[in-house]
Every structure is written in structure tokens, then in C-alpha cells.
């Protein structure tokens, strides 16, 4: 049991908000974490830090001389990498690298890609499917919802062989083989 606060203690605590404070500015973070169903705040913080480093690197590449062959080669490699990860839509120019945010990383998470490919109805159920081990990418079963899918890996996203959901989907589409029984 906690004692009742005295008058001066109540007065001091009126000015302190324990839910959101200015040092974290977490209102936007909480909103995006709910939107993308991110379970750990640390993963969102990592996405923010990586996106900041990407923007910093693109800014440094822009400061190099435009005719320098090193700049052209490094820019093309940088844009190829960002495109293959799926953070930018095209490899056209370096301006797209400035638009990479933490939300860009959140859109490449496994549950979000599952919802986009109609494997799940919403992010909550997609996250649950991943955690329960119903999803595999290539030969590997993935149980971490923070797994980031590249553009190439999207083609190999399927249900695991022992998944009950896979059996229901095959049965619904009349594709289930009697041999699997």
C-alpha cells in the first residue's frame, strides 16, 4: 500500500507526465508501432537510426563532385542496394534515398508483406502466424515478426509444410493431395 501524497508532492507531480515526455517524443512512435503492430520499441528505434544513417550517406554522396567516377559508382551501388531491399521504388536518382524513413523499413517487415500478399487479413493475425511458426521463407521457418523481406525473398514466402493453415487453404482451393494425408 502506498501512502497518500502530501499537498506539495501532488503539486510537483502535476507537471510531470509519465506516459509521454519530451525526451522521447514517443507519440509518433507509439502511433506507428500500433499501425504496423511492432511489439518491441527497440526495433522501431533501430529502423529510425538506420534510416537516419541512409539519409546521411546520401547527403554525403551528393556533396561529391558530379563528374567523379567514384561518386557515380558508389551512387549506383547504393541505389541498387536500397532498391533490392525494397526501401525505394526505383533506382533513378539519389533524391529517393532522402525519403527513406523508419516507415519504409516497417513496410518491409514479414507480417506487412503477408497482409499485402493476402496471406493474412490483418497485421495482428499475420504476426501471430509468424510467431507460431506457420511461415517460411525459402527453406527456413521464420518465427520473428521483425524479419525484413527483400524484393527477391518475397517470391519464396509460403506456408510451412506442417501448417494447418496451409492444409485449410489447399482444401478450400481443392488442391489438397490425398498423398499428404
ZIVENWO-V120404 format. One record per helix or strand. SS is the DSSP state (H for helix, E for strand). FROM is the first residue (numbers start at 1). LEN is the number of residues. If there is no record, write none. Layout:
ss->(SS & SS)
from->(FROM & FROM)
len->(LEN & LEN)
This chain:
ss->(H & H & H & H & H & H & E & H & H & E & E & E & H & E & H & H)
from->(7 & 26 & 41 & 69 & 95 & 102 & 109 & 110 & 123 & 135 & 140 & 148 & 153 & 157 & 164 & 178)
len->(7 & 10 & 23 & 17 & 4 & 5 & 1 & 7 & 10 & 3 & 2 & 1 & 4 & 3 & 9 & 3)
